[in-house]
Each structure stands twice: as structure tokens, then as C-alpha cells.
Amino acid sequence: MELKINQQTKKFNAESLSVQSLLDLEIPHKQIGIAVAVNNTVVPKLKWNEFFVQETDEILIISATQGG
């Protein structure tokens, strides 16, 4: 499966991936304070386990930061 994550194309050896599975592969230790959008639609954290990404989807992972 080929996905575009934060403007970078990446390949995965899986036929299907939930948003949560994708995050477990990409950022296993930094999943607090993030938001995920698939094809410009925000996926609520409560749906990460049941929302599956599709081939060629564009995923944006945003981390909250502090500062002013």
C-alpha cells in the first residue's frame, strides 16, 4: 500500500491499515497531542481504530506544540 504522509510517499506491506495501526508504525511513542486528517478530513481520535486508509490516501499528522 502506498500512502502520502505529511507530503512524503511511503510504502507499507499491508493490504489494509487503520489510522491507529498506521500511527503505531509511524510514531509509536508520540501519539498524545496529535491530530490526523485523511484527504483533508479530520479523523476523530475515537474513530482511529475503525477508520481504514486506502491506497494513495493523503494523511496529515499534526503535533500540538507550545509557544507563543
Secondary structure as GFF3:
##gff-version 3
##sequence-region A 1 68
A	DSSP	beta_strand	2	5	.	.	.	ID=ss1
A	DSSP	beta_strand	8	11	.	.	.	ID=ss2
A	DSSP	beta_strand	17	18	.	.	.	ID=ss3
A	DSSP	alpha_helix	19	26	.	.	.	ID=ss4
A	DSSP	beta_strand	34	38	.	.	.	ID=ss5
A	DSSP	beta_strand	41	43	.	.	.	ID=ss6
A	DSSP	three_ten_helix	45	47	.	.	.	ID=ss7
A	DSSP	beta_strand	52	53	.	.	.	ID=ss8
A	DSSP	beta_strand	58	63	.	.	.	ID=ss9
###
